[in-house]
Amino acid sequence: MAAAVSLPMSLSTQGPDTKSLLPLGKMERCIDAWAQQYRENRPFPHIGIDDFFDDNIIRNLVSDYPGEFDASWNRTFLDAGTYEEQKLGLDRLEDFPPSIQHFVNALNSRLFVEFLERLTGIDGLIPDPHLVGGGLHMIPRGGRLAVHADFNIHKKLRLDRRLNLLLYLNYDWKSEWGGALELWDKDVRVKEKAYLPIANRVVVFTTTDTAYHGHPDPLTSPKGRYRRSIALYYYTNGRPEDEKSESHTTIFKMRPNEVKRRKVLDILKPLVPPIIWQIPRLFR
């Protein structure tokens, strides 16, 4: 009889069991306290949970996370002064390393979606197989994402976007590098919460037209040190009447200091040669 052949993970048709990737005991023990915290947190319903997953799982994800030249990233490089700069995104599940594929599937499983429904009070959540706008995100030095509210309708599925889940994968991240997820009030006048993108920190928040968030200051991390995360979004077929609005793309807003700065720049721009505005980018 021929000896059984053990397939490598990349060729195996079955990865780790979903239950082995989820902290089921912790999820059940803490759900009531977490749900209350989620409801009560300001400036909009959300929660940040540290050390959510088993550390060995997170370290495996970090080890397998593709580098800048290891995958066909979608690259965003916009001019200085715009809302978003230097973002690398990967939204094709089939291009993820196998360990990350299995992990994302676990977070889109019935077990985890039902946990999110209990946590947030949002029933009928639907994961996105297309990972539109989500998947793997990697931001290099100088990258930023201005304060914004997310698009509200999935263009392909025509479903309402209701929930964001962000998992950060950055060990030994220093606060002076920036990159904290900032949560702002509905008028974008007050920053009420900020979460550094440290490894194994999960942030979940309700997506509405006034759920303003971002990491609006350019990263000052060393070159080659990236802000890495997994972003998953969940939808429903319809939403509460008080949250309904016309379909829209991402809504960007300026912070109070940026409003003042923009007024000054609008005055100076006609007087300064265009090349001058590009000089700061050379020294990031």
N, C-alpha and C positions, 0 to 999 in steps of 0.2 A: 504494500500500500504506500502510495506517495505521501511524503511528509506534507503537512499543512503549511501553506505559505502565508506569512504575515505581511499584509499590505502596509506600506507607509501611509500616514494619515492623509496625505494629499491624494492618494488613490483609493482610499477606503470610501465605501458608500455610506458609512454610518460613523458619525463622530461621537464625541462624548454625549452621554445622556443629559438631556435638558436639566433634570433634577440635580445632577452633579455640579452644574454651573451656577445654580441659583442658591442663595442662602435661605432656604425655605424656613428653617427654624427661626432665624432672626426676623424674617418677614412676618411670620405669624405672631411672634412675641411682641413685636414693636408696632404693628400696624395701627392700633387704636391711638397710641400716643403720637405717632407720625401723622396720622390723618388729622388730628386736632391741630397739631403744629402747622400743617399744610394750610388748613382753613384760616388760621389766625395770622399767619405771617404777612407782613407788609413788604412792598407796596401792592402786591397782588398775590394770590394763592401760589405758594411754592414751598419747597423744602430743599435744604442741602444736607446730605448725609455722608459722613466720612466713614471710611473702612467698610463700605457696604458689602463688597464681595470678598471672598477668600483671597488673601494676599498672593498666594501661589498662582491663582488664575490671572490676577492683574499683571504679575511679573511675566507670565507667559505671553499675555497680549502685548506688553511693552517690548518683549524680546522679538516678537514676530511682526510688530508694526512696521510697515514698509518705509524705507527712507525716501528721500526726495527723488532719487534716480532708480528706485526699485519698482516703480509702478507708473502707469499712465495717468498721472494726476490731471485733474482739471485745474488749470492755473489762472489765477486772477491777479493781474498786475496793473493797477490803475494809477493815474497820475496823482502827484502830490495834491493834497487839498480835497480829494474826494473822500467818500465815506468808507471805502474798503480798499485795502492795499495788500498785495502779496499774500494771497490765500491759496493753499493747495487743498483740493477736495477730491475724494474718490467715492463715487456713489454706485458703482457696479459690484454687487455682492460677489459675483463670480470671479472678480479680480482680487478679492480679499484673500490674505493667507487663510488656509483652512481653519486654524484655531479661531480666527476672528469671525469667519463665516458662521461657525457653530455657535459662537458667543452671541452674535447678532440674532441668529435664529432663536436662541433661548430667550432673548429679551423681547422677541416678537411672538413668543409662544402663548398658548392659552393660559398657562400657569402665571406667567409674569403680567400679561395684560389684565387678568382678573385682579392681581395685586394692585396694579396701577388704578384700576377702577375703584377699589376700596380706599386707596390712599387719597385720591383726588375727588371722589364723589361723582365722577363723570362716567356714566354708563354707556355701553355699546362702543367702546374704543376699538378702532381698526388700525392695525399696523400698515405701514406703507411698503409694499414689495419693491417699489421703484426707488426708494430712498431719496426722493426729490429734495434737494437742498441739504440732505443729511449724509450719513455714512461716516467716512473718516475725514477729519479736518486737521490740517497741519499748518501752523502759522510761523514763519521765520522772523528773525530780528527785523524790526521796522514794520511788521504787519499790524493791522488794527481792524476793528469793525465798529463803526460808529453806533451810537445808541439808536435803536430801531424797534418797531413792532413788526412781527413776521407777516408774510403773505397769509391770507386766510382761507383760500380755496385751492385744493389740489387740482391742477389743470387737467390732468388725465382722468382721474377718478371722480372729479366733481364732488369731493367730500370736504367737510369743514375741518380745518386744522384746529385741534383743541389742546394738544399737550406736547411739550418738549421735554426730552430727557437727554442730559449731557453727562458723559462719563469722562473724567480727565485722567490722563495717563502720563503724568510728569513727576517722576521722583526727584527729590532734592531741588525743587523749584524755589527760587529766591524771590521774596516779595518785591525787592528793588527792581526786578526785571519787568514788573507789571503783568499785564495779561489777566487780571482779575475780571470775572464776570460781574458787571455792575447792573443792579436793578434800580430803575428810576421811577418816580411817581408819574401819574398820568399826564402831567403838564411838563415833564422833563425839567423840573426846577430843582428837585432834591434827589440826590443819590441815597437810597435807603439801605441797600445791602450791597456787599461785594464778596465774592468767593474766589480765592486764588485757585488756579487750575492744578491743584496737587493730585498726585496719584490716588486712585480709588475714592475720589470724591464724586458723588452723584448729585446733580441738581435737576430737579423736576419742577416745571412750572406750567400754569395754565396759559394758553395762547389766546390773547384777545387783541383788539385794536389799540389798547392802552397798556399792554404788558411790555413796556420799553426796557430794553436790555442791550448789552454790548460790551466790548472791551475796547474803548474808544481811543486810548493813548497808544502810540507805537511801542511795540515790545523793545526792551533794551537788553534782552538775553544775548549771550555770546553768539557769534556767528556759528552756525551748525547746531545750535540748541533750539529746538522747536517746541511750540505749544501744541501738544497733541491731544486729540479727543475723539470720542465716538459720539455722534449725534443721531438720535432717533426721534421721529415725530409720529404722533398718533392722531387719528381722525375720527369723526362721527358723521353719520348721515343726518345732517341738521344740527342746529345748536339753539340754545335758549333765545327767546324773542329779544331779551334785553341786550344780547351780544351780537345780534344780526347787523350786517352792514353790506354795502356793495362789495363785490369781489375786487380785491386790490393786491398789488405786489407789495414788497417790503416798504414800510414807511420809515424813512430816516428823519431824525430830529437832531438839532444842535443843542448842546448843553449851554447854560448861560454864558460861560466864558468863551465858547465858540461863537456865539452870536455877536459878542463884542469884537472878537478877533476878525470875524467875517466883515463887519462894518469897516474896520480899519483897512483890511485887505482890498475891499471894494474901492476904497479911496486911493490906495497906493498902486493898485495893479496897472492902471493906464500909464503910470509914471515910471515903471520899472521894466527893464528888458526881460523877456520871458526866461532867458537862461538863468537869471538870478534865482528864480523860484525853484530851480532844480538842484542848486548847490547843496542844500541840507541833505538830500537823498544820498549824495556821494559819501557822506561821513557816517551813515548808519551802520 
